[in-house]
Amino acid sequence: MPLHFRFPLSALTRPVVLSSAALEDLGLDAPDPALSPEPSVLDTLVVMPQVLAKTLGDPEVFGPFPEPWERAGTYLPRLTSVWGESPGVPELLVALGGQQVAGFSFQWNTDPFRYSAWVDQLIHGYGDLDLLGFLLAKASRSDMDRHFERIPAPARQFALEAGARCLAPVEGRALAAALSAAEADGYAKLQSLLRGDESRRYATFLAPAPEEGLIDLLIGSTPRYSASGHPEQRGKPLRVERKTVLGVKRQAWLAAGFLIAVAATLVGCGLLIGRVSALFGR
């Protein structure tokens, strides 16, 4: 299930600790006070939700746990790279001071592709590709590299390591402009299959907050970025196929219709030639 969170950059500098009750339940020792941060930082520490601590403490799970006084900016990438949006990651983001803005569930196996195609066609049709190319389904390596250069330092490692998209403020403003332009145009540049209620649902989910100091975090099934294995060129826009009729895709029906038309033409030509030959043979 894709989730959209919004949280302050300062949240990633806070230390993450297990609650004393969770430590006792797991048989762990408290962090060494000698390693603790400055008192001013301790005032903003994040206590990991007990539900998450207990889940990670299950013998079949085994963490990862935060290191003593580890900052959220380094712990969250390790956690989300293993677990994505579960178990307990949304609770931890809320504990950080984040706000869950939106989320939705995919009901069908084809829904994730439709969502990716919608975003891809939106950016191609209405977005600033220099700023929003990283959101394309088949972004180029330079799109991704420029995106990570724009991400503020406290969130950059998170964006690189986690299965998530962090929007820099300038990217948030560009995305907001693209969404506004698409809505004003009735999403005319998108396939007709992706307009209407579906467009409004996805637009509501993506709506960013482009203010400085705030990060929009989109959690889903986004893979980790690897520059060495990423394509150098952008791919073609994604297209959604129409639903099948009697289990046959539209392209197959078109091909079958073409073959039938060719066959009918050949049969017609044969009959015509036969009649002409019969006339001249009298």
HUPE-V657511 format. One record per residue. N is the residue number from 0. RES is the residue in one letter. PHI is phi in whole degrees, -180 to 180 (none if undefined). Layout:
# HUPE-V657511
N;RES;PHI + N;RES;PHI
This chain:
# HUPE-V657511
0;M;none + 1;P;-66 + 2;L;-128 + 3;H;-119 + 4;F;-115 + 5;R;-133 + 6;F;-152 + 7;P;-75 + 8;L;-58 + 9;S;-60 + 10;A;-63 + 11;L;-78 + 12;T;-97 + 13;R;-82 + 14;P;-75 + 15;V;-107 + 16;V;-131 + 17;L;-79 + 18;S;-66 + 19;S;-60 + 20;A;-65 + 21;A;-67 + 22;L;-61 + 23;E;-65 + 24;D;-62 + 25;L;-91 + 26;G;70 + 27;L;-104 + 28;D;-87 + 29;A;-69 + 30;P;-57 + 31;D;-65 + 32;P;-57 + 33;A;-65 + 34;L;-95 + 35;S;-70 + 36;P;-71 + 37;E;-64 + 38;P;-54 + 39;S;-65 + 40;V;-77 + 41;L;-61 + 42;D;-65 + 43;T;-113 + 44;L;-66 + 45;V;-108 + 46;V;-91 + 47;M;-61 + 48;P;-57 + 49;Q;-62 + 50;V;-61 + 51;L;-74 + 52;A;-60 + 53;K;-69 + 54;T;-64 + 55;L;-70 + 56;G;-83 + 57;D;-62 + 58;P;-57 + 59;E;-87 + 60;V;-112 + 61;F;58 + 62;G;80 + 63;P;-81 + 64;F;-93 + 65;P;-69 + 66;E;-69 + 67;P;-53 + 68;W;61 + 69;E;-67 + 70;R;-77 + 71;A;-62 + 72;G;-64 + 73;T;-102 + 74;Y;-77 + 75;L;-59 + 76;P;-60 + 77;R;-66 + 78;L;-69 + 79;T;-73 + 80;S;-67 + 81;V;-92 + 82;W;-113 + 83;G;64 + 84;E;-91 + 85;S;-149 + 86;P;-91 + 87;G;84 + 88;V;-63 + 89;P;-57 + 90;E;-62 + 91;L;-68 + 92;L;-64 + 93;V;-65 + 94;A;-63 + 95;L;-69 + 96;G;106 + 97;G;-79 + 98;Q;-120 + 99;Q;-78 + 100;V;-82 + 101;A;-162 + 102;G;-172 + 103;F;-153 + 104;S;-104 + 105;F;-89 + 106;Q;-86 + 107;W;-127 + 108;N;-64 + 109;T;-83 + 110;D;-62 + 111;P;-59 + 112;F;-68 + 113;R;-62 + 114;Y;-65 + 115;S;-61 + 116;A;-67 + 117;W;-63 + 118;V;-62 + 119;D;-60 + 120;Q;-69 + 121;L;-62 + 122;I;-68 + 123;H;-63 + 124;G;-85 + 125;Y;-130 + 126;G;-94 + 127;D;-83 + 128;L;-65 + 129;D;-66 + 130;L;-97 + 131;L;-116 + 132;G;-59 + 133;F;-68 + 134;L;-85 + 135;L;-65 + 136;A;-63 + 137;K;-127 + 138;A;-72 + 139;S;-84 + 140;R;-62 + 141;S;-67 + 142;D;-57 + 143;M;-69 + 144;D;-64 + 145;R;-65 + 146;H;-61 + 147;F;-69 + 148;E;-68 + 149;R;-82 + 150;I;-68 + 151;P;-56 + 152;A;-51 + 153;P;-60 + 154;A;-104 + 155;R;-64 + 156;Q;-65 + 157;F;-59 + 158;A;-65 + 159;L;-74 + 160;E;-92 + 161;A;-88 + 162;G;-80 + 163;A;-154 + 164;R;-121 + 165;C;-101 + 166;L;-95 + 167;A;-68 + 168;P;-54 + 169;V;-67 + 170;E;-71 + 171;G;-61 + 172;R;-66 + 173;A;-67 + 174;L;-68 + 175;A;-61 + 176;A;-66 + 177;A;-65 + 178;L;-65 + 179;S;-65 + 180;A;-65 + 181;A;-66 + 182;E;-65 + 183;A;-64 + 184;D;-91 + 185;G;69 + 186;Y;57 + 187;A;-65 + 188;K;-84 + 189;L;-95 + 190;Q;-56 + 191;S;-60 + 192;L;-67 + 193;L;-112 + 194;R;-100 + 195;G;76 + 196;D;-60 + 197;E;-63 + 198;S;-63 + 199;R;-64 + 200;R;-66 + 201;Y;-69 + 202;A;-64 + 203;T;-63 + 204;F;-66 + 205;L;-82 + 206;A;-48 + 207;P;-93 + 208;A;-116 + 209;P;-82 + 210;E;-71 + 211;E;-64 + 212;G;87 + 213;L;-112 + 214;I;-118 + 215;D;-92 + 216;L;-116 + 217;L;-107 + 218;I;-100 + 219;G;-164 + 220;S;-104 + 221;T;-67 + 222;P;-74 + 223;R;-64 + 224;Y;-87 + 225;S;-127 + 226;A;-61 + 227;S;-65 + 228;G;-102 + 229;H;-92 + 230;P;-65 + 231;E;-83 + 232;Q;-115 + 233;R;-70 + 234;G;-88 + 235;K;-71 + 236;P;-59 + 237;L;-74 + 238;R;-125 + 239;V;-97 + 240;E;-84 + 241;R;-69 + 242;K;-63 + 243;T;-74 + 244;V;-115 + 245;L;57 + 246;G;81 + 247;V;-114 + 248;K;-72 + 249;R;-58 + 250;Q;-61 + 251;A;-68 + 252;W;-65 + 253;L;-63 + 254;A;-64 + 255;A;-64 + 256;G;-62 + 257;F;-63 + 258;L;-64 + 259;I;-64 + 260;A;-64 + 261;V;-64 + 262;A;-63 + 263;A;-63 + 264;T;-64 + 265;L;-65 + 266;V;-63 + 267;G;-62 + 268;C;-63 + 269;G;-64 + 270;L;-64 + 271;L;-64 + 272;I;-63 + 273;G;-63 + 274;R;-69 + 275;V;-62 + 276;S;-63 + 277;A;-65 + 278;L;-66 + 279;F;-76 + 280;G;-83 + 281;R;-73
